[in-house]
């Protein structure tokens, strides 16, 4: 599997307060970004996998909602996570 428990803990440790901080918006956005990148690569090879395409669209929507929440709540944290993950917005 592409996303192991160790990989999740590494993502949350890097972008959250600790590796057990799964509830922070930054950690969730980082996890969604990792999953979005993986699904994008999968869809480049498997163009007709429509279930994965639907899941990808759903994940992008969830990430956008979290980023909008973060932008309204604390603009500095929003700018930091955008710069750190290299997202365009």
N, CA, C and O of each residue as an XYZ file, in Angstrom:
356
protein
N       0.845     -1.178      0.000
C       0.000      0.000      0.000
C       0.892      1.244      0.000
O       1.973      1.254      0.589
N       0.425      2.263     -0.657
C       1.250      3.453     -0.818
C       1.290      4.325      0.426
O       2.239      5.090      0.602
N       0.295      4.233      1.287
C       0.227      5.106      2.456
C       0.235      4.245      3.723
O      -0.810      3.767      4.164
N       1.399      4.058      4.289
C       1.528      3.249      5.491
C       1.356      4.135      6.725
O       1.322      5.361      6.630
N       1.250      3.498      7.858
C       1.116      4.225      9.118
C       2.343      5.087      9.375
O       2.229      6.207      9.872
N       3.513      4.563      9.035
C       4.747      5.329      9.243
C       4.770      6.582      8.370
O       5.217      7.643      8.805
N       4.281      6.448      7.128
C       4.260      7.594      6.216
C       3.284      8.662      6.727
O       3.576      9.856      6.654
N       2.134      8.235      7.241
C       1.172      9.185      7.809
C       1.783      9.919      9.002
O       1.657     11.138      9.121
N       2.446      9.166      9.887
C       3.060      9.787     11.048
C       4.142     10.769     10.633
O       4.302     11.818     11.258
N       4.886     10.439      9.584
C       5.920     11.339      9.074
C       5.304     12.635      8.531
O       5.831     13.722      8.769
N       4.192     12.514      7.805
C       3.520     13.700      7.256
C       3.000     14.576      8.394
O       3.189     15.792      8.378
N       2.345     13.959      9.383
C       1.797     14.732     10.493
C       2.895     15.336     11.366
O       2.723     16.428     11.907
N       4.016     14.637     11.506
C       5.119     15.182     12.296
C       5.733     16.388     11.598
O       6.134     17.349     12.256
N       5.808     16.347     10.293
C       6.425     17.434      9.532
C       5.522     18.661      9.466
O       6.008     19.789      9.560
N       4.216     18.458      9.304
C       3.312     19.577      9.074
C       2.409     19.893     10.261
O       1.774     20.948     10.280
N       2.337     19.011     11.242
C       1.520     19.261     12.417
C       2.397     19.592     13.610
O       3.579     19.902     13.462
N       1.804     19.522     14.796
C       2.575     19.788     16.010
C       3.348     18.552     16.454
O       4.429     18.669     17.032
N       2.794     17.359     16.185
C       3.465     16.099     16.507
C       2.960     15.037     15.543
O       2.082     15.302     14.722
N       3.516     13.835     15.642
C       3.070     12.789     14.727
C       1.691     12.248     15.087
O       1.084     11.541     14.283
N       1.182     12.565     16.281
C      -0.151     12.150     16.686
C      -1.176     13.261     16.482
O      -2.350     13.080     16.805
N      -0.757     14.402     15.954
C      -1.645     15.549     15.752
C      -2.355     15.417     14.408
O      -2.025     16.113     13.448
N      -3.337     14.511     14.354
C      -4.032     14.249     13.100
C      -5.178     15.215     12.847
O      -5.769     15.194     11.768
N      -5.503     16.049     13.804
C      -6.654     16.930     13.666
C      -6.333     18.314     13.168
O      -7.248     19.059     12.818
N      -5.068     18.692     13.121
C      -4.735     20.043     12.684
C      -5.026     20.204     11.197
O      -4.879     19.261     10.420
N      -5.433     21.384     10.817
C      -5.764     21.649      9.425
C      -4.539     21.492      8.533
O      -4.650     20.995      7.412
N      -3.370     21.911      9.021
C      -2.157     21.802      8.214
C      -1.808     20.334      7.933
O      -1.436     19.981      6.814
N      -1.930     19.496      8.950
C      -1.641     18.080      8.773
C      -2.604     17.424      7.801
O      -2.194     16.616      6.967
N      -3.886     17.766      7.904
C      -4.871     17.195      7.006
C      -4.655     17.656      5.572
O      -4.788     16.866      4.638
N      -4.319     18.941      5.391
C      -4.052     19.452      4.042
C      -2.832     18.751      3.452
O      -2.824     18.417      2.268
N      -1.809     18.528      4.262
C      -0.610     17.835      3.779
C      -0.932     16.400      3.393
O      -0.435     15.908      2.380
N      -1.753     15.723      4.183
C      -2.137     14.351      3.870
C      -2.966     14.309      2.594
O      -2.730     13.458      1.737
N      -3.934     15.212      2.452
C      -4.736     15.276      1.238
C      -3.862     15.551      0.019
O      -4.089     14.974     -1.044
N      -2.863     16.425      0.161
C      -1.971     16.742     -0.949
C      -1.173     15.516     -1.360
O      -1.000     15.260     -2.552
N      -0.688     14.760     -0.390
C       0.056     13.532     -0.690
C      -0.836     12.548     -1.448
O      -0.413     11.957     -2.442
N      -2.066     12.376     -0.976
C      -2.993     11.451     -1.623
C      -3.390     11.938     -3.012
O      -3.518     11.135     -3.936
N      -3.587     13.250     -3.168
C      -3.940     13.817     -4.474
C      -2.811     13.587     -5.475
O      -3.067     13.229     -6.624
N      -1.580     13.786     -5.053
C      -0.442     13.557     -5.941
C      -0.358     12.093     -6.367
O      -0.072     11.792     -7.525
N      -0.609     11.189     -5.424
C      -0.572      9.765     -5.744
C      -1.676      9.400     -6.742
O      -1.420      8.685     -7.711
N      -2.893      9.882     -6.514
C      -3.998      9.562     -7.415
C      -3.803     10.186     -8.791
O      -4.218      9.610     -9.797
N      -3.181     11.350     -8.842
C      -2.906     11.991    -10.127
C      -1.953     11.134    -10.952
O      -2.158     10.950    -12.152
N      -0.912     10.610    -10.308
C       0.023      9.733    -11.014
C      -0.676      8.451    -11.471
O      -0.403      7.953    -12.563
N      -1.567      7.923    -10.649
C      -2.315      6.720    -11.008
C      -3.186      6.977    -12.235
O      -3.271      6.133    -13.127
N      -3.830      8.134    -12.279
C      -4.722      8.441    -13.393
C      -3.968      8.745    -14.687
O      -4.535      8.622    -15.773
N      -2.711      9.135    -14.585
C      -1.923      9.332    -15.799
C      -1.715      7.999    -16.521
O      -1.655      7.958    -17.750
N      -1.606      6.914    -15.758
C      -1.405      5.589    -16.337
C      -2.742      4.942    -16.680
O      -2.880      4.337    -17.743
N      -3.729      5.062    -15.792
C      -5.041      4.418    -15.945
C      -6.100      5.475    -16.235
O      -6.811      5.924    -15.336
N      -6.191      5.857    -17.479
C      -7.058      6.984    -17.856
C      -8.549      6.692    -17.678
O      -9.331      7.622    -17.485
N      -8.951      5.448    -17.738
C     -10.375      5.118    -17.681
C     -10.852      4.695    -16.300
O     -11.945      4.145    -16.170
N     -10.065      4.936    -15.284
C     -10.437      4.592    -13.914
C     -11.292      5.717    -13.343
O     -10.784      6.617    -12.674
N     -12.591      5.659    -13.612
C     -13.481      6.752    -13.267
C     -13.775      6.827    -11.777
O     -14.060      7.909    -11.263
N     -13.711      5.702    -11.073
C     -13.911      5.734     -9.622
C     -12.783      6.501     -8.939
O     -13.025      7.267     -8.007
N     -11.564      6.297     -9.398
C     -10.438      7.036     -8.839
C     -10.545      8.514     -9.179
O     -10.205      9.374     -8.367
N     -11.018      8.802    -10.380
C     -11.193     10.197    -10.782
C     -12.209     10.902     -9.880
O     -12.011     12.053     -9.489
N     -13.288     10.205     -9.557
C     -14.304     10.766     -8.666
C     -13.727     10.984     -7.260
O     -14.003     12.000     -6.622
N     -12.931     10.030     -6.788
C     -12.286     10.172     -5.479
C     -11.317     11.340     -5.464
O     -11.216     12.056     -4.468
N     -10.603     11.534     -6.567
C      -9.665     12.645     -6.676
C     -10.392     13.980     -6.606
O      -9.946     14.893     -5.911
N     -11.496     14.102     -7.311
C     -12.273     15.347     -7.288
C     -12.792     15.616     -5.880
O     -12.796     16.761     -5.426
N     -13.229     14.565     -5.187
C     -13.736     14.711     -3.823
C     -12.619     15.180     -2.880
O     -12.841     16.045     -2.033
N     -11.418     14.606     -3.032
C     -10.286     15.002     -2.188
C      -9.874     16.446     -2.442
O      -9.561     17.177     -1.502
N      -9.872     16.858     -3.697
C      -9.528     18.240     -4.014
C     -10.530     19.193     -3.374
O     -10.149     20.254     -2.877
N     -11.806     18.822     -3.383
C     -12.836     19.650     -2.741
C     -12.646     19.741     -1.239
O     -12.812     20.810     -0.652
N     -12.298     18.618     -0.610
C     -12.055     18.626      0.833
C     -10.859     19.499      1.179
O     -10.891     20.257      2.149
N      -9.788     19.385      0.366
C      -8.600     20.202      0.623
C      -8.911     21.677      0.445
O      -8.445     22.509      1.223
N      -9.692     22.008     -0.571
C     -10.061     23.402     -0.805
C     -10.880     23.949      0.359
O     -10.682     25.091      0.774
N     -11.797     23.144      0.885
C     -12.604     23.577      2.019
C     -11.726     23.824      3.246
O     -11.917     24.814      3.952
N     -10.775     22.941      3.503
C      -9.867     23.131      4.636
C      -9.001     24.370      4.451
O      -8.763     25.115      5.402
N      -8.528     24.592      3.223
C      -7.712     25.782      2.963
C      -8.534     27.061      3.114
O      -8.029     28.064      3.618
N      -9.791     27.034      2.683
C     -10.662     28.203      2.865
C     -10.893     28.477      4.348
O     -10.879     29.630      4.781
N     -11.106     27.411      5.127
C     -11.276     27.558      6.571
C     -10.029     28.178      7.187
O     -10.118     29.094      8.005
N      -8.870     27.674      6.789
C      -7.613     28.151      7.340
C      -7.370     29.610      6.947
O      -6.856     30.394      7.746
N      -7.741     29.972      5.718
C      -7.558     31.349      5.264
C      -8.426     32.303      6.073
O      -7.986     33.404      6.408
N      -9.649     31.898      6.392
C     -10.541     32.754      7.171
C     -10.156     32.795      8.646
O     -10.371     33.805      9.315
N      -9.592     31.709      9.153
C      -9.272     31.609     10.570
C      -7.936     32.269     10.913
O      -7.853     33.068     11.846
N      -6.883     31.928     10.147
C      -5.548     32.446     10.442
C      -4.753     32.520      9.135
O      -4.252     31.508      8.646
N      -4.646     33.718      8.583
C      -4.046     33.909      7.267
C      -2.564     33.546      7.252
O      -2.052     33.115      6.219
N      -1.868     33.710      8.367
C      -0.436     33.386      8.406
C      -0.206     31.878      8.298
O       0.696     31.440      7.585
N      -1.013     31.085      8.998
C      -0.905     29.632      8.897
C      -1.244     29.173      7.481
O      -0.623     28.251      6.951
N      -2.232     29.824      6.875
C      -2.617     29.517      5.502
C      -1.458     29.775      4.544
O      -1.127     28.925      3.718
N      -0.849     30.942      4.658
C       0.265     31.281      3.772
C       1.448     30.348      3.979
O       2.141     29.993      3.025
N       1.680     29.948      5.236
C       2.799     29.053      5.536
C       2.588     27.679      4.902
O       3.517     27.124      4.315
N       1.388     27.126      5.012
C       1.146     25.788      4.469
C       1.139     25.806      2.943
O       1.572     24.841      2.312
N       0.653     26.887      2.347
C       0.666     27.014      0.884
C       2.113     27.039      0.380
O       2.453     26.360     -0.589
N       2.951     27.823      1.045
C       4.354     27.912      0.633
C       5.087     26.599      0.874
O       5.906     26.182      0.055
N       4.795     25.950      1.990
C       5.492     24.722      2.356
C       5.167     23.573      1.399
O       6.044     22.785      1.044
N       3.896     23.485      0.985
C       3.487     22.395      0.105
C       3.633     22.757     -1.373
O       3.540     21.889     -2.241
N       3.859     24.025     -1.653
C       4.021     24.446     -3.048
C       2.718     24.452     -3.819
O       2.694     24.163     -5.015
N       1.627     24.784     -3.129
C       0.332     24.829     -3.795
C       0.113     26.196     -4.439
O       0.541     27.219     -3.904
N      -0.541     26.204     -5.561
C      -0.900     27.465     -6.209
C      -2.285     27.855     -5.733
O      -3.162     27.002     -5.596
N      -2.482     29.113     -5.485
C      -3.816     29.563     -5.111
C      -3.920     31.046     -5.319
O      -4.972     31.632     -5.062
